[in-house]
Amino acid sequence: MPKASIKRLIECKKKNLIDLVLDIEKYPEFIPFCYNAKIYKNENKGDFKIIIADLSIGKGPFKDTYRSDVKFNKKDNSIYVKNIDGPLNHLTNIWNFKEINNMTEVTFDIDFEIKNKFLNTIMSASFQFGLEKIADSFQKRAEDLFKES
């Protein structure tokens, strides 16, 4: 199962970065290999925001859609994501946000396994590179939208 962790210091306020991560339907505009996103449920329940969403990802002939349960914990500024349907045996990712001098330190941990063993092997080989590209995309988007003048 591919696992990775990325930590970045991004030039934007914590609230803005959290809002960017939770704006899932905009992912196809800036995330590589994401070509569609749809939110089915978006509600507040006490200290949590709960989102059920589909992401369609892939490249060339390898395209698929998976459904995720996204929980934003407003008290500790974390987002927990797990798959609930699609081509994955397992997916969890956790986002943690910490504001430092008008910048935000974000930590992103991911652990997943694709049902198709062949594709899982291919993904494992290029996983860190792909994850870095996705992190770069979030950072560029946040800095383009929210950078202080």
Secondary structure as GFF3:
##gff-version 3
##sequence-region A 1 149
A	DSSP	beta_strand	3	10	.	.	.	ID=ss1
A	DSSP	alpha_helix	14	22	.	.	.	ID=ss2
A	DSSP	three_ten_helix	24	29	.	.	.	ID=ss3
A	DSSP	beta_strand	34	45	.	.	.	ID=ss4
A	DSSP	beta_strand	48	59	.	.	.	ID=ss5
A	DSSP	beta_strand	62	73	.	.	.	ID=ss6
A	DSSP	beta_strand	78	85	.	.	.	ID=ss7
A	DSSP	beta_strand	88	100	.	.	.	ID=ss8
A	DSSP	beta_strand	103	114	.	.	.	ID=ss9
A	DSSP	alpha_helix	117	146	.	.	.	ID=ss10
###
